[in-house]
Amino acid sequence: MEAKVPLPVSFAEFSKEPVKAILFIALLAIGYLYVDNRIDKNNIIEHQGKKIEVLEQRVESLTEQLIQTNILMAEATAELRALKAMKQ
């Protein structure tokens, strides 16, 4: 058994006042599009939020690596200066 969904505007109402009927249907369509757009926008925001979290973790990791590299470079520079001072 199929449940029949009644149309929002009957043919008799449509034939009496076609402009009002078309405006009513257009209003329903615009309402649907608004809600659909809202849902899509929220889904995009949620997806981008997850993406941002992943990128923030990557930035933190790369920042830590950069700090370690700077520390190692400073140590190497200090050793090099010490070796040059010993040669003189």
Stockholm file with secondary structure:
# STOCKHOLM 1.0

chainA/1-88         MEAKVPLPVSFAEFSKEPVKAILFIALLAIGYLYVDNRIDKNNIIEHQGKKIEVLEQRVESLTEQLIQTNILMAEATAELRALKAMKQ
#=GR chainA/1-88 SS CCCCCCCSSCHHHHHHCHHHHHHHHHHHHHHHHHHHHHHHHHHHHHHHHHHHHHHHHHHHHHHHHHHHHHHHHHHHHHHHHHHHHHHC
#=GC SS_cons        CCCCCCCSSCHHHHHHCHHHHHHHHHHHHHHHHHHHHHHHHHHHHHHHHHHHHHHHHHHHHHHHHHHHHHHHHHHHHHHHHHHHHHHC
//
